[in-house]
Amino acid sequence: MAASKATEAMIGTLIEKVFSALLTQAQYALDFKDQLAAMKTKLELMTAFISCTDKQKTRGFSLRDLFFIYQTGKDLKHINSRIEKMESSLGVYGRAEQPIIQQGPNNSSYQIFKYSPEDREPSEIIGLEKDLEKIKGWILSSNEKLQQIGIVGMGGLGKTTIAQKIFNDGEMVAYFEKRIWVPVSQNFCEERVMRAMLKQLGEDESGIEVSYLLHKIQQRLSDKTCLIVMDDVWRMNLDWWKNLYPTEKRYFAIITSRNETVVNSMGVDESRIHPPKILNEEESWSLPCKHAFLTSKGKCPNKEFEKKGREILKKCGGLPLAIKTIGGLLAPKVHSLSEWNKINDEFHVYLTTERENNSVVASLRLSYDELPTHLKQCLLCFSVYPDDFEISGEQMVHWWVGEGLIRGRDNRTATELGFDYLSELVSRCLVEVVHRRGYDGRVYSCKMHDLVRDMTIKIAKDEAFCSFDEQGRQKLTQDSRWFGFTSDMDPKSLKKSSRLRALILTSSTPVSFWNVKSLMSLRVLDFSYCKLDRMNVEDLLDKISSLKRLACLNLSGVAGNIELPSSIQKLRNLQILVLRRCTKLHPSITSLKKLIILDLGSCPLQHLPHGLEKLIYLQELSGFRVASQSNTQGCRLNALLGLKQLRVLRMSINNESEISEDEWNVLSQLEKLKELYLRRYRHEILPKWINLKHLSSLQYLCLEDGDISNFEISSESDQDSNGTTWVLEGLCLKFVPNLDLDWNVLLKDMPILRYAEVSRCFNLKNSPFPLDKPAVWKKNQD
């Protein structure tokens, strides 16, 4: 331990010397500041990594490596001399979604809210319109009970995009009673595929034996017309495939694959195999223009830029993925022709030196190399997830924050910056959005194209973050820092991984218990995807409490009610805690002074313990419940007074909750509060303690599942000199059927409102949208 402390002290001294030396050179480069900060962050992360070895055998770091970093830092001025200022790209990265809208009164627009498993940018159908018409024609004109269609072509050609557009098409949604999307991927596993199918059919598959899965699928589909998409098939168990479909109803299967032989073997007729065509020159140019030239509505205003852009995109060979990726590089640099020339030259180098001479591979590697340092590590984290895995945006951001890859700066929290980073990876076409939050476009869930994943696997392996076999499956080594655990792995192997910093369980199949005490370097432990009902959860929690460096703990995968033990107080470095089905919190939770996120939203708690105000760094609190005055064990609303850093508050108020008059101004003292969610409020009038006049930072308000009937928006005495009392930009009204409100009055008193979700508000007057279905309203910006 003494040696480790000495090493840490040595590195700390070295950091100061390196930083001081770099500062001397910074005066010669006006744009050096950002890179300087990035270097400091990297060195600080190295210090944190060294410090974690004080309770284990350490292999140390050589001074040669550290001095190499120092020497490299001396050249940062020259390396970064051509980087554009970030201001030039803010407009591109901050672009909003372009919804399909309908006109309404008051210079507004609205759209019907649609829930779909895939949410793609509209530009992706450029050049694919005929493909969609052809395949839809095959489906709608067929009288056969079972029809199979194949979409076959090389990687990056748009096979999955075509299948997704068919899957989400309005006619298909109306035509089929059931639709199932199955990501198959290279590592085909019957059990995994069948469980994914049952989950989409609304079945809880966790307790079903493997031998009964197929029968259960057949049972659920026996009386339904169904569309099944088998995406990215490399091989298939033909016996299983042929037995999948009952014969009573009509079934359609769309199979995407790179191999026509695989599709033929599954029974697809030659006449029903569709090979997507590459994009022509005009289509290739149109695809990135929609995003690069937003201000001119997708038209390039400069002939020199257009000439150079067409030259660059011609190298993509008409492959949509390569075009999108290169477009993501060009878009933020539309004001610098020299930067476009640079991309053209570098793309040429990659194309002529890459082993496969593949435009997709070259474009992806170029895009990765152009990433800032902080985004590179964030992107590589995706490598631990299985093929075609739908990843929670929140889970990914929590990982980044917990491991220290992101730190808050200025007025932005680490979590807010994390979602910004995720959006930037999306804008660079390295990550694909599945679902977004409508209010601000925040990524709810995402995926990664298999070719992008292949690249991240190779780089993550080269950088020694994790290790993989030839099939792209992760394997655990003594030096692994990140690990995505699946059901076919042996939990005992984790005992040898003392350097592991992030452990993500990615299987919904219940896993056996292992001794986590050996994972002393662990910062992130996530059980959100894993069922823990076969474990001794209390024993697990006691052992987790020994992980002194743990910063992020997600136990939302626990099945069955649990009580959080007193041993939780040992996790002094915990910053993020996510629980589900927790029925009781031990008061010692208030000793976790470093908490910034506490998520209890899915916990059936009666109250929260006293002392919540001690969590002074808390930025997000979900599941806050106000106790009655007779409840001496529960905390009151005034407990929030100590939470001056709170940005997001999700709270529930039931009939037993009591708010005294001296607590009415509590929320108005939370000066940084941006989002407020009030659920299950069982009174008719909006409470006086929600005084939006004094919530100057509040941007979003959600009222859900309540009995509110009188929504008093404003009064003459409350109005300021401009007549404005509400400064909300976003509003959500869900399941408040008694609400008596005039939409025109609401818009008048909320002049900067730009987004609203409305559902089951049947007494809403002058509504610009139908009241019998969920709808989204967006202010017309034109």
N, C-alpha and C positions, 0 to 999 in steps of 0.2 A: 504493500500500500504506500509506503514511504517513497519507493522508487517511482510509483505512478504519480504521486504528488510532485515529486521533483521534475518528472517529465512534463507534467502539466504546467508547472511554474516556468520551465524552460521555454515551452511553446508560447506561454503568455508573454514572456519577455521578448521572444522573437517576433511575435505579432506586433508589439509596439515598435520594435526597430524597423520591421518591414514597412509598417504603416507610415512611420515617420519618413523613411526614405522615399516612399512613393509620393508622399505629400510634397516633397521637394520638387519632384518632376511634374506634379499636377499643374503647376502654374503655366507650363508650356502647352497644355491641351485644355481648351475650354470645355470639351465634352468628356473630360476624364472622371468627373465626379461620380457618375453612376457606376462605371466599371470599378472605381476605387471602393465603393460601398459593397459591390458584389464580392470583391476579393476579401474584404474584411469579414463578410458573412461566412465565406467559405472557411477562412482560418478559424473563426469562432466555432463553427461546426466541428472542425478537426479537434479543437480543444475539448469540446463536449464528448467527442468520441474517445479521446485518450482518457478522460476522467472516468469513463465507465469501466476501466480495467482494474480498478483498485481492489476488486474482490475476485479477480480471476487471473490466471496466468496470462501475461501480456507478451505479444510479439513485438510491440514497440514500433516506433517510426524512426527511420534513419534521418540523420541531419542532412544527408545528401538530397533526400526528397524534398525536405523543407526549403533548403537553399535553392533547389530547382524552381520551386514556386516563386521564391524571391526574385530569381533571375528572370523568370517569365513575366513577373509583374512589371519589371523595368521596361518591358517592350509594349505594355498595354497602350501607350500613347500612339504608337505607330499602327498597332493592330486595329485600333478603333477609330482612326482618324477620319474614316469615311462614313461612320454611322450617322444617320439622320437624327435630328432631334425628335424626341417622342411626340411632341405636339403635332407633328405632321400626320401622325397615324391615329390620333385619338378619335377623329371623326369616323374613321373606317371601323375601328374596333368597337365603337359605341353604337353601331347601327342597330336599329330595332327590327323586330320581325315585321314582315309585310303580309298581314292577314288578308283573307278574302272577305271583303266587307260589303255591307248593304247600307244604303243611305237612310238616315233617319232625320227627325226634326232637329232644330237648334244647332245646325251646322255640325251634326254628329254622325257617327256610323256605328253599326253593330254587326256582330257575327254570331251565328249559333255555335255554341261551344261543342267541340267534337273531341271525343276521347279516342285515341288510336295508339297502337303499340309502337309506331314509328312516326317521327315528325321530321321531315326533311325540308330543305330549302327548295322553293318553287323552281329555282334555276336548274335543278338537277334533271328536270324532264326535257331539257333542251336536246333536240335530236332523237328523242325516244318516243315521240308521239305516235309514230307508225307502229312501233313495237307494241305499245299499249293497245292500240286499236286491234291489231292482229290477234293478240292473245285473248283479249276480251271477246272478240268474235268467235274464237274457238270454243270458249266456255259457254257463251249464251246461245250458240246455235246447235250445241250438242244435245242429243237425246239419249246418250249412253248413260248407264247407271254409274259406271266408273270410267273416268277419263284422266289420263296423266299427260302432263305437258312438261317438256324439258327446256331450260334456258341454259345454253352451253357456250363457253368461251373462256378466254384467258383472264387472269386476274386483273382487276382494274377496269374491266370493260363495261361495267354497269349492270351485271346480272342481278345482283341483290336489289339495286335501286328499282329496276323494272318490276321485280317480284313484289316489292314493298308498295309500289304505286298501284298494282293490281289488287293487292291485299286490302288496301285502304280506300279503294275506289267506292264511291257512293252506290253504284249499281251492284257491286259485289257484296257490300254490306247488307243491302236489301235482299239480294238473291239467295244468300246462304244463311241458314239458321245458326251455324257455328263456323268460326274461322280459327285456325290454329297455326301459329308461326313457330317452326322448330329449327333452331340453329344447330346443325349437325357437326360441322367442322371436321378436321382431319382425324381427331381422336374420337371416333365414333364409339358410343357406349349406349347399348339398348336401354339399360335402366335409366340413365340420365335423360335420354330422349323421351321415354314413356312418362317419367315423372314430370317433365316439362309440359307434356301434352295434357296430363291430368290437371296440373295447376291452372292451365289456361281454360280448362273446362269447368273450373270452379270447385275442384275436388281437393281436399286436404290429403295429399299423397304421402305424408311423412310416416304414417303408421301402416301403410299397405305393404305386404310382403311382395318381393320381386316376382314370384311366380303368379301373382294375382293381378299384376299391373295391366297386362294385355287384355284380360277379360274385363277389367274395369273400364278401360278405354272403349272397348266394343259395346259395353253396356250403355255408356253415356252417349254414344253416337248412333245407337241402333235405330232411333226414330227421328234423326236430324239430317238435313242436307248439310254438307260440310265442305269447306275449302281448307286444304292442308298445304302449307308451304314447307318443303324440306330444303333448307338453305345451306349451300356450300357442302355438298355431299362428295366425299372422297371414296368411300366404300360403303357397302350395305349388306346386312344379313338378309338375304332374299327370302328365306322362309318366314322370318318375322314380318317383313314388309308385305308379303302376300296374304298373311293372316290378319293384317291390321284392320281391314275394312269389312264390316258387315255388308250384307247384300240388299237389305231392305230399302235403303234410300240412296240418293245420288251423291257421289263423292267426286271431287276434283282434287288432284294433287299437282302442284307446281314444284318441280325439282330443279334447283340450280347447281351446276357443277362445272368444273374445268375439264372433265373427262366425259366424252360422249359415250364411251363404252359402258361406264357406270350407269348412265341414264338409260341406255338400251337394255342393260341387264335387269333393270327395275321394271321393265315392261312398257316403256314409252315407245310409241310408234315413230318411225323415221319422219313421217309427215307432221308430227306434233313436236318436233325439236326446233327451237328457235335460236339461231345464232345472232346475238346483237351485233350491229354494224358499228364500226368506228365512226367518230364524228368527222364531218368534213371541215374545211377550213373556216367557213362562216360560222358553223356551230361551235367550233373550238374557240373562236374569238368572242362569240356572244356569251359563252358560259362565264368567264371571269369578269367581263365588262359590267355585268349587272351589279357587281359588288364594288369594283374598283372605281367606277364613275357614277356614284349615287347622285351627286349634285346635278349631273347632266342626264339623268334618267337612263343610264346604261350606255350612253354614247360617248366615245372618245373624242374630246374637243381638239386634239392636237394630232396632226398627220404624222409627225415624227414619232410620237408615242405609239400610234397605231402600227406604223411600219415595223418598229422594233418589237412590239408586242406580238404581232403575227409571226415574226421571225422566231421568237422564243417558243411560242405555242406550237409551231410546226414541228419542233423537235419532240413534242409529246406523242406524235404518231396517232392522234385522234382518240387516245385513251382517256376517258373522263376523269379517272382518279389522278392521273398525272397532270391533266389540265387544271383541275381544281387545286391541286397542291401548289403548282407553279403560280396559279392565280392568287393564292393566299400570300405568296411572297411579293407579287407585284402590287397588290392592292394598297398596302400602306405606303408605297413609294411612288405614288402617281404624280408627285411634284418634282421628281428627280430623274431625268433621263439617264444620267450617269449611273444611277443605281440599277436601272433596267439593263443598261449595258453590262454592268458587273454581273448581274444574275445570268444574262445570256452567256457570258464568257465562262462562268463557273458551271453552269448547266452543261455546256459543251465538254468541259473537262470531266465531269462526272460520267457523262454518256460514253466517253472514249476510254475511261479507265475502269468503270464498273465491270466486274467479271461477267455479268449476264448481259451487258449492253442493253439494259432494259430502261425505257424512259420512266416507268413508274418507280423502279428502284432508285434511279438517279434523282428524280424529283423529290422523293421522300428523304433521301440522305442530304440533299442540298437544303431542304426545308429544316431538317433537324440541326444541321451545322449553323444555320442562320439564327437559331433560337438564342435568346439571352441565357446566361448560365443558370439562373434560377428556374427557367422553364424547362431546361433539359432534364434536370433531376425529377421535376414534377411529371414530365411525360414518361420517363422510364418506369415510374411506379405502376403504370398500366400493364407492364409486362407480366406481373404476377397473377393476373386474372385469366381464366380459361378463354378459349376462342369464343367469340360472339357473346360474351358475358355482358349482361346489362348492369352497369355500375352506377351506384348512387353517387350523384355529384357531391352531396353532403358528406358521405362517407369518405370520399377521396380527399376533400378539403380538410376534414378532421385529421386524416392521416398526415397530410402535409404540415398542418399546424402542430400536431402532437410530436412529430419527429424534429421539428424546428427548421423545416425547409422554408417556412414563411414566418415572418415576424411583422407585427403591425408597425406602421409608421405614420407620422403626422396625425391626421384625424381618421385614418382608415385602420380598422381592426385587422388582425391576421386572417380572420374568417372572410371578411369582405374582400381582402386582397386575393384570397384563395379562389373565390368565385370569379374574380377578374382574370386570374391566371387561367382558369379552366375555360372561360369564354375566349381568351386569346388563343388557346390551343385549338378551339373549335374554328375560330376565324382563319387559322392557318391550315385548316382542313386536315389536321392530324388526329382529331377526335370528332366523332359523329354524335349529334344530339338525338336522343330518343324522346325526351319530354323536357319542356321548358316551363318555367313559371310565367304566366301570362303578364303579370304586372310589370316586370322589369327584364324579362328574358333570361333570368337566372336558370342555369342548367340543373334540372332535377335529376335526370339520369342520362347516361351516355354509353356509347360503345366505341370500339376501335376496329377499323378494317383489318382483316387478317394480314394483309401485306404490311400495314403500318406496325402491327403487333410483331410480325417477323423481324422488322427492323429494330424495335425496342428490345426484343429478346437478345438479339446479337450484341447490341451496345451494352445492355445491362450486364450481360455475361462478360464482355470485355472489360467493363469498369468494375467487375467483381462485386456488384450489388447482389447478384443471385446467379444460380446455375440452372441450365436446362439440358435435356437430352436431345437427340436428333429429331424427335417428333414435336419439339417445342413444349414438352411437359417439364414443369419445374422439378428439380431435385435438390435435396437439402445437403449442404456441405457444412463443414465446421466454420467456414468463412462467410456463409450467407448472411446478409444483412436484412433482406426482405423475403417473406415466404407467403405464398398463397396456398393454404391447406385444403385439399379436396378429400372426398370420402374414400378414395382408393389408396390413400397414403397411410403409412404406419405412424401413429402418434408417438411411439417410443423413440423414433428417430430424432425428435425434437430435443431430447436430453443432451445431445451432442452439439447443440447449436447455441453456445453461450454468447455468441456475438450478435445474435438476432436482435434487430431493432423494431421490426414491424411484422406482426403475425395476423394475417387476414384469413378467416375461415370462409371459404367460398362455396361450400356444399350445404344443401338443405337437409341432407341425410344426417341423422343423429350420429355423433362420434363418441368414442370412448374417452374416459378421463385420463389425463396424463399429469405428471408432476411438473407444474410450471415454474417451480422454484429454481430450476436450472437456467431459466431464461433471464438472467440478472441484468442484461443490457436492454431489455425490452422497453420501448417507448410507446408502442401502439399495439393494442390487443382488441380485435374486433370480432365479435360473435354474431353480428347482425344477420348473417345469412345462414347460420348454423342452428340446428335444433339441439337443445341441451337437456331434453326431458329425461334422458337416461343417465344423467350425471347426478352425483351428489353435489347440488349447487352450493350448498352452504360450505362444504369442504373446499369446493373450487374457489369460492370467494375468500376464504381464509388464506388459501395458498396464493391467490392473486395479490393479497395484501403484502406479501413479501417482496413484490417487485417495486423496489423503492424508486426507480427511475421512470416508472410508468406515467405517461402524460395523457394518454387517450384510452379510455375503456368504454367499449360498447357492448352491453349485455342484452340488447333488444331481442336476441334470438332465443332467450330462455323461455321454455314452454312450462307453464304452471306458475303459480304465485310464489314469490320469494320475499324474504325480509332481508334488508341490507344490514349486515352485522356491524358491531362496533369496530371490528378490525379494519374497516374501510379507512379509518382515520390515519392509518400508517402510510397511506399513499399521499405523502406531503407534496409531491410534484405533479399531482393530477390536475390537468387543465380542462379536460373534456370528459363528462360522464353521461352516458345515455342508458336509460333503464326502461324496461317494459314489464308490466305485471308485477311490479314491486308494491306490496301491500303496506309495508312499514319501513320508514327510514329511521335509522338510529340517529339520535341527536348529534353524535360525533361527526356527522357529515359536514356540519358547520365549521369544522376545524380544517377543511380542505381549502385553505386560504388562496390557492392559486387557480381555483376554478374560474374559467371564463364562459363555459357552456354547461348548463345543467338541464338535461332533457328528461322530464318526468311526465310528458304529455300522455303516454299510454299506460300510466300506472293508476290503479284503482285506489288511490290514497284518500283518506278522509281529511287529512290535514298535513301540513309541513311543520317540522319541528321549530321550536324557538331558536333564535340565533342566526336566522338567515341573513340578517343585516351584516354579519361578519364577513360574508363573501364579497368583499368590496371591489374585486376585479371582475365580477360577473357581468358579462355582456349579453348573454342570451339565457332566458329562463322560460321553460315550457312546463306547463302543468301546475302553475301556482294556484293554490286554493285558499280561500279566506275562511278562517274558522269563525264560529259563533263566539259571542262574549262568554258564554258558559263553558266553552272548551278551553281549559287552562293549559292544555298541552300544545295546541296549535298556534301558529303565528298569525298575526293580524296584517291588515293592509299596510300599516305603517312600518312593517319590517322592510318594505321596499325603499324606505328613505335612505338607507345606507348604501344602496346599489346605484351609485352615481354614474357608473359606466354602462348601465343597461341600455342596449339598443333594441332588443326584441323581447316582448313580454306576451306570453300566451297564458291566459288565466280562465278559470271556470268559477262561476258564481251560482250557487244553488239556493234553495229556499231557506236553508239554515244559516247561510253566510250573512254576516252582519257588518255593515260599514257605519262607523260612528261619524258624527258631524265633524269632529276634529281630524278625520282622515280624508276629507273630501279633496284637499289640496295636495295629497301625496303624489299623484301622477304628474301634476304640474311641476314638481320639483325634480323630475327625471328629465333633465334638459337635453339628454342625448337620445331619448327614446324615439325610434324611427318607425317601428311596427308594433301595433297593438291588436291582439286577438282576444275577443271576449266570447266565450262559448257557454251555452246552457244558462243564460241569464233568464231567470224565471219571474221577472217583473215586467210591468207594462210600459214603464217610462224609462228611457235611457238614464242611467244614474248621473247625478249632478257631479260626482267626482271624476267623470270623464269630461273634463272641461277643455275642449279642443282649442279654445282661444289661447290658452296658456301653454299648450303642447307645441311649441314653436318648431320642433324638429320632426314631429310626427308626419310621416309620408303615407302610411298605409293603415287602414282600419278594417278589421274583419269582425262582423257580427254573425254568429252562426248558432243555429239550433236554439232559438230563444222565443220568449213570449212577448217581446216588445211590440207595442201597438202605436205608441206615441213617440215619434222620432223628431223631437223639437230641434230643428237645425239651427235656428238663430232667433234672436230677439233684438229689438231696437237698442235696448240698453247694453247689449253685449257687443254691438258692432263698433269697429274702429272708424277712423276718419274716412277710410275708403269703403266702408260698408262690408268688409270682409271679415268673417269670423273663423271660417274653416280653411285650412291651408293644405288639405289632403290632396295627394296626387292619385292615390289608388283607394278603392272601396270594394268590399266584398259583403254581400248580403245573401246569406244562404239559410234556408229553412227557417224563415221568420214569417210565417203565413199571416200573422195578425197585423203586420206592419202597415199602417195607413199613411202613405207618403205620396206626394206629388213629385214626379220626376223633374218637371220644369222648375219647381221651386228648389229642388236639390241642386240642379245645375247652376242656378242663379247664385245660391249661397256657397257653392264650392267652385269658384271660377277657374281654378287651376286643375280641377279633376280631369285626368286624361284616361283613366282606366277603371272599369267596374265589372265585377262578376255578380250576376243576379240569378237566384234560383229559389223557386217556391215562395215568391213574394206576391201572392195572388191579389192583394189589395193595392198594388202599386198603380197610381193614376198617371195617365199620359205617357205610358211606357212606349219607347220606340221599338221594342222587340216583343215577341210573343211571351206570355207568362206561363205557358204550359210546358216549357222546357228550359234547361239551363242555357244562359246566354252570356256573352261577353260584349261589353260596350267599349269602344275606343274613340276618343275625341278625334275628329277629322282635323288633320294637321295641314291640309292643303289650303 
